[in-house]
């Protein structure tokens, strides 16, 4: 039997929706009301990550009471939404563990040529962006959360792959060749499930 110890919030990435997590969710022997997958429309990358995190905050407040602690998993841009929520919106106070999966925590070369006035959310993932620099200034907020970063060495969306690692916690490469494989392949799901159920 595979039971979660606390509610799990799953945050999808750019050009995705909650169905992305169907394979992972079905691997748990858990009722749906214990796993929350809010839909956060990115407007093709135009919406800033901070605005998406504020929306996430509203959703979590409406879903769980103040004393309920949660685990958080963010895929791709979802990992940055989750990190902003943890650090800047006091999400760290109610979060036990944070799983960042293929998320450009240190930026990605893939976003370098994107114009910020057109696609603000994507541009915030550039190497050295103001958004990422500001997050790093308050990174100590993450020290109270158990953080794990998963990445692929061959990921072309978060490139190079090692940039998908948080400033704190453990990191683990997954044996997949694609960005979506980090969350959809059977190998990745087995690894993620094991980590999520570990404590």
C-alpha positions, 0 to 999 in steps of 0.5 A, spaced: 500 500 500 502 506 498 499 512 502 501 519 502 503 522 509 500 529 508 497 532 502 501 533 495 500 539 491 502 538 484 504 544 480 504 544 472 509 547 467 508 552 461 504 549 456 501 544 460 495 542 465 494 538 471 493 532 466 500 532 466 500 528 473 495 523 471 501 517 471 504 519 477 497 520 481 495 513 479 501 510 482 499 512 489 493 508 492 490 515 495 484 518 494 483 524 489 482 529 495 489 528 498 492 530 491 491 537 489 493 539 482 491 546 481 490 549 473 494 555 473 494 558 466 500 561 463 497 565 457 503 562 453 508 564 458 506 572 458 503 571 465 509 573 470 511 567 475 510 571 481 502 572 479 502 565 478 504 564 485 499 569 488 494 565 484 497 558 487 497 561 494 489 563 493 488 556 491 492 553 497 488 557 502 481 555 499 483 548 499 486 547 506 486 550 512 491 554 516 494 548 520 494 543 514 502 542 512 503 539 505 508 537 500 509 541 494 512 538 487 513 543 481 514 541 474 518 545 469 516 552 470 511 550 476 518 549 480 519 556 480 512 558 481 512 553 487 519 556 490 516 563 489 510 561 493 515 558 498 520 564 499 516 570 498 508 568 500 510 564 506 509 558 503 515 555 507 511 555 513 506 550 512 510 546 507 514 540 509 518 538 503 519 541 496 520 537 490 523 541 484 522 536 477 526 539 471 525 546 473 530 552 471 532 554 478 538 557 476 535 559 469 536 556 462 539 558 456 533 556 452 530 562 454 535 567 453 532 570 446 525 571 449 523 578 449 520 580 456 515 585 454 512 579 450 513 573 454 514 575 461 514 569 464 518 565 460 524 571 460 524 570 468 527 564 466 533 567 463 540 566 466 541 572 471 534 574 470 532 579 475 527 574 478 532 569 479 537 574 482 531 576 487 529 569 489 536 567 490 537 573 495 531 570 499 533 563 498 535 562 506 527 561 506 528 554 503 532 552 509 526 550 513 524 545 507 526 538 505 528 540 498 530 535 492 531 537 485 530 532 480 533 533 473 536 530 466 542 531 463 539 531 456 534 536 458 533 541 452 528 545 455 532 546 462 539 547 459 544 545 461 540 540 465 544 541 472 541 548 472 535 545 474 538 544 482 535 548 488 540 552 492 539 547 498 537 540 499 539 533 495 539 533 487 538 526 483 539 525 475 533 521 472 534 516 467 530 520 461 532 523 455 526 528 454 523 534 459 517 531 459 520 524 460 522 527 467 514 527 469 511 522 465 516 516 463 515 510 468 522 510 470 521 517 472 515 516 476 518 510 480 523 514 482 519 520 484 514 516 487 519 513 492 522 519 494 515 522 495 513 516 500 520 516 503 518 520 509 
